[in-house]
Amino acid sequence: MALRVRNKGETMIKSKIRTIPDYPKPGIMFRDITTLLQDAQGFRKVIDEFVQHYVGEDIDAIAGIESRGFILAGARAHQLGKSLVLIRKKGKLPWKTVSHEYELEYGTDTIEMHTDSIKPGQKVVIIDDLLATGGTALAAATLVEKLGGKVKELAFIIDLPDVGGKKKIEAAGYKQFSLVEFEGD
């Protein structure tokens, strides 16, 4: 597995991410961030890197995609003094929602946000743990825009560039930021 290292912080973050071969199916190398989150120094480094990237940026809200994105978005929103928006799977939010259905490898899924979570014109950064195909991230961007928000950037701990999500995000006209990359599926 070839690794491209950007800096010392990236090496440390990568060293805290567990790789599980053949999960959830043969041939897949699952990148498990639970080991990174369990490590106080690693978790702090991730949040510090994200906060440093966005300090001074014109942002109104941080949106986290269920479920690991909630952890990252909550910590980052707190540190930056921004509002936190939750993007959840269908049927999990208790009030009026806006939804978007999107394609998966085998079928479809739907994500939702409360209709009052984004105000028109607000600049939003969307965060999740991992970028693979880009489907969920692009669906989240669509939700933000349905409510009149402007997607400032899509951010991830891990990018799997060989899967193609980054290219789809850029082709759709969005900026993307990730802390580390792992080659392969």
Residue pairs with C-beta under 8 A, 6 or more apart in sequence:
1 29
1 182
1 183
1 184
2 183
3 14
3 181
3 182
3 183
4 181
4 183
5 11
5 14
6 180
9 45
9 49
9 179
10 179
10 180
12 41
12 42
12 45
13 36
13 42
13 45
13 46
13 49
13 157
13 179
13 180
14 180
14 182
16 35
16 36
16 39
16 42
17 31
17 32
17 33
17 35
17 36
17 157
17 158
17 180
17 182
18 31
18 32
18 34
18 35
19 29
19 30
19 31
19 32
19 182
20 29
20 30
20 32
21 28
21 29
21 30
22 28
23 30
24 30
27 185
28 185
29 182
29 184
29 185
31 130
31 158
31 160
31 182
33 68
33 129
33 130
33 157
33 158
35 42
36 42
36 43
36 46
36 157
37 43
37 71
46 72
46 157
46 179
47 72
47 75
47 76
47 79
49 179
50 72
50 76
50 127
50 155
50 179
51 76
51 79
51 80
53 155
53 177
54 76
54 80
54 125
55 80
57 125
57 152
58 123
58 152
59 80
59 82
59 123
59 124
59 125
59 152
60 82
60 83
60 119
60 122
60 123
60 124
61 77
61 82
61 83
61 84
61 85
61 117
61 118
61 122
61 123
61 124
61 125
61 149
62 73
62 76
62 77
62 80
62 82
62 83
62 84
62 85
62 124
62 125
62 127
63 69
63 73
63 84
63 85
63 86
63 87
63 113
63 117
63 118
63 124
63 125
63 126
63 127
63 140
63 144
64 70
64 71
64 72
64 73
64 74
64 84
64 85
64 86
64 87
64 126
64 127
64 128
65 87
65 111
65 126
65 127
65 128
65 136
65 137
65 140
66 86
66 87
66 88
66 89
66 92
66 111
68 128
68 129
68 130
69 87
69 126
69 127
69 128
69 129
70 86
72 127
72 128
72 129
72 157
73 84
73 85
73 86
73 127
74 84
76 82
76 127
77 83
77 84
78 84
85 113
85 117
85 118
85 124
86 93
86 113
86 114
86 117
87 111
87 112
87 113
87 126
87 140
87 143
88 111
88 112
88 113
89 109
89 110
89 111
89 112
90 99
90 109
90 110
90 111
90 112
91 112
92 112
93 112
93 113
93 114
95 114
95 115
95 116
96 114
96 115
96 116
97 112
97 113
97 114
97 115
98 112
98 113
98 115
98 143
98 146
98 147
99 110
99 111
99 112
99 143
100 110
100 111
100 112
100 139
100 142
100 143
100 146
101 108
101 109
101 110
101 139
102 108
102 109
102 110
102 111
102 135
102 136
102 138
102 139
102 142
103 135
104 135
105 133
109 136
109 139
111 136
111 139
111 140
111 143
112 143
113 143
113 144
113 147
115 147
117 147
118 124
118 144
118 147
118 148
118 149
119 147
119 148
119 149
120 147
120 148
120 149
121 148
121 149
121 150
122 148
122 149
122 150
123 149
123 150
123 152
124 144
124 149
124 150
124 151
124 152
125 151
125 152
125 153
125 154
125 155
126 137
126 140
126 141
126 144
126 151
126 153
126 154
126 155
127 154
127 155
127 156
128 136
128 137
128 140
128 154
128 155
128 156
129 156
129 157
129 158
130 156
130 157
130 158
130 159
130 160
131 137
131 154
131 156
131 158
131 159
131 160
131 163
131 165
131 166
131 169
131 176
131 178
132 160
132 163
132 165
133 163
133 164
133 165
133 168
134 164
134 165
134 166
134 167
134 168
134 169
135 165
137 154
137 156
137 165
137 169
138 168
138 169
138 172
138 174
140 154
141 151
141 154
141 172
141 174
144 150
144 151
145 151
151 174
152 175
153 174
153 175
153 176
153 177
154 169
154 174
154 175
154 176
154 177
155 176
155 177
155 178
156 176
156 177
156 178
156 179
157 178
157 179
157 180
158 178
158 179
158 180
158 181
158 182
159 165
159 166
159 176
159 178
159 180
159 181
159 182
160 181
160 182
160 183
160 184
160 185
161 181
161 183
162 183
162 184
162 185
163 185
166 176
166 178
169 176
170 176
